[in-house]
Amino acid sequence: MIDLRSDTVTKPTQKMREAMMNAAVGDDVFGEDPTVNLLQSTLAEKFGLEAGLFCPSGTMTNQIAINVHTSPGDEVICDQLSHVYNYEGGGIARNSGCSVKLIQSTNCQISLEDVKTKINPSDSHYARTSLLCVEDTVNKGGGVCYEFDQLKSLSEFSKEEKLAYHLDGARVVNALVAKGHNWESYGSLFDSISVCLSKGLGTPGGSVLLGSQSFIDEAHRVRKVMGGGMRQTGMLAAAGLYALENNVDRMIEDHQKARLLGECLKDQKWVSNVVPVETNIVVFELDGIPAVDFQAALAQNGILAMPFGPTKMRFVTHLDFNDQDLSSTIKCLEQMPY
Ligand SMILES: *Cc1c(COP(=O)(O)O)cnc(C)c1O
């Protein structure tokens, strides 16, 4: 089967497994796992932030960040299609007792204009606006990336307004590679960043939350409360370190494959729109064909993909989608009986 459902479906390679097997480990709840500590400090340094915290998932790193940056009753600003709002089980309300103010931005990319009118007055009638969350790359936006200046203007505005500024960077490495951003100047824009190791980086699991030392100290407490403290988890962290060494620059190959899929789709008469492909995600609109029917037709040809709306589909390229898979997929798309 060719699997284009998500970049989370990759399996660790033999070399990654060897790095995991050979990892030095200790009790990470005590802060004594050398491999976890190395992963946390390596990523923090790359992004120009002080410290990191290894967690089981990107949902947890986002939810911890939201919890640390807010108090119950506060309001969080995010896009209506953001992961933190849509796909984290209502965690903003459930874990942190906050309400949200949703932005209807273009391609889910929040602009300064979008945010300006969304901050509540300091009058006691209103919830206190305390956090702005952005996502890069933007999953629902078809994997598009922010321009550096847009993120910078939001950073400056957040400082002025005393808002915390969090990046859901589940696929931030895809954005850094695609845009050629300097990691450090990019990272320094944010108060906190969540980075997933289990997406394009291809590890079996784990995310790292980054921020100032005092933020991470508090995050460590919240991770414990949420049940995310793990012990000899250096084996998983070793996969992350391996991925940072070996799986970053090659992401450009995933982006190229996605671009070629996008170009092929544009030529098909049964496709009414393809969101411009910037990274490893291809989102396209079918011309009146129900997405579930299309999904079934693909599956019959040995290709798995996900509906992204009633007539919308998403393909995600990744480490385990090779050149041969790409040509088979293109051939299959060209021969769809529509
Ligand atoms: C995958 C993802 C996350 C985190 O998901 P987990 O499955 O909890 O690791 C967060 N934000 C975005 C945009 C994602 O795509």
The ligand as an ORCA input file, in Angstrom:
! r2SCAN-3c Opt
* xyz 0 1
  C       0.016     16.648     14.305
  C      -0.199     18.036     14.738
  C      -0.136     18.392     16.100
  C       0.136     17.402     17.205
  O      -0.483     16.204     17.089
  P      -0.159     14.911     17.979
  O      -0.775     13.835     17.179
  O      -0.768     15.142     19.289
  O       1.344     14.783     18.089
  C      -0.302     19.726     16.414
  N      -0.516     20.647     15.471
  C      -0.574     20.357     14.164
  C      -0.771     21.445     13.162
  C      -0.430     19.037     13.748
  O      -0.493     18.751     12.444
*
